[in-house]
Amino acid sequence: MTDKVREQILKVRDTGKTNMFDTCMVQRIGLKMGFYEMVIFIEENKGEYVNFILHGDEKSRREAAKTRFEKDYAIVMEGEDDVESIILRRKAEITSLQREGRQCRNGFRMKCIQQELERLEHELEILIDLL
């Protein structure tokens, strides 16, 4: 599915004139709006169209599923300007968790904080090593 077809499908959806599973009506609306590529795509690829309607865009789902570390790692690898702010934010988060851990009286919560601290410190080391 091309980006153009994806945009056209979303524009038809935004009209709110039909149930998006009614492919015949979606195609009619598409023809009225001049979305010929979308009409042909739906006719030839109904399965992929229905999958897109049910599950959305795979690319945006993958991007949304990335952890904060994966996003920060990508920024550091690209060498963008806000690398220092990422490092400072992570250090502040570690400091905050350390403070919370010292004040915590719940044993289970203390273990959770310790695990989170270990993970954050390890991720911070990786990001600093990349610099």
Buried (B, 14 or more C-beta within 10 A) or exposed (E): BEEEBBEBBEBBBEEEEBEBEEBEBBBBBBEEBEBEEBBEBBEEBEEEBBEBBEEEBEEEEEEEEEEEBEEBBEBBEEEEEEBEEBBEEBBEBBEEBBEBBEEBEEEEEBEBBBEBBEEBBEBBEEBEEEE
